[in-house]
Amino acid sequence: MSPTARIRATSYITRTTPWGPQLLVFDYSSRPEAGTHLPGSGVEPGERPDAAAIREAVEETGIIGDLDLPR
């Protein structure tokens, strides 16, 4: 049995401050050995990767508002 490829989506969320741009990252306090992460997870069957990235960003951060998406 061969392993199934898993599609993942990740969001790079930035903000501009007087000190320069900042990237949103987080650590799991219950699993410090896991390291630092960006919001993201697996893409559900039939889901577009861009929609999955947005869904995960909202689920994991609670951030809502207008999106400045590249075209």
Residue, then its C-alpha position, 0 to 999 in steps of 0.5 A: m500500500s503506497p501512502t496517499a499524497r496530502i495537499r496542504a494550504t498555508s497562509y502568510i499573514t502580514r501587517t505593516t507597523p511603524w517598525g516594518p512588516q510583521l509575519l504572523v506565526f504561532d507556537y503550540s504551548s502544549r507541544p514546544e518541540a513542534g516549533t513555530h508554525l504558520p496558519g494552515s492545514g489539509v485541503e478538504p476533498g473538493e476544496r480549492p487550496d486558496a479557499a482552504a488557506i483562508r478557512e484555516a487562517v480564520e479558524e486558527t487566528g480568529i482574524i476577520g476583515d477585508l483581504d488584500l489578495p494578490r491577483 
